[in-house]
Amino acid sequence: MSDNAPANPNPPAAGPTATATRLIPQKPKLDHLPPFKVLLHNDDVNTPEHVIDTIIEVTTIQKQRAVELMLEAHRTGVALVMVTHKEAAEHFHDQFKSKSLTVTIEPA
């Protein structure tokens, strides 16, 4: 640029320029939802085999862990099956209930 160049008649404005941003609603992240316990209770109605089979059927829990949970519920009256978010806990509650097992959920 030479010293003889004309000055810009429209200099840029000083400071940042505001732009509108569109907010997109997002689903809450599952790891940020309040945790709930899924508790299996002992009963005098269901056989140990039925309890084990149901745990395996409605969850991703493997047989050895299902046996441990059944025994814990049998010996102590209750076993912690899992901790998950409320919606999933309610789903598992309904699944166990449909198989005649006594399960409760509560905040962790």
TATADA-V518930 format. One record per pair of residues at least 12 apart in sequence whose C-alpha atoms are under 6 Angstrom apart, sorted by the first residue. I is the first residue (numbers start at 1). J is the second residue. Records with the same first field share a line. If there is no record, write none. Layout:
I=J, J
//
This chain:
33=85
34=85
35=84, 85, 108
36=83, 84, 85, 86, 106, 107, 108
37=82, 83, 105, 106, 108
38=81, 82, 105
39=79, 80, 81, 103, 104
40=78, 79, 103
41=73, 77, 78, 102, 103
42=73, 74, 77, 78
52=66, 67
//
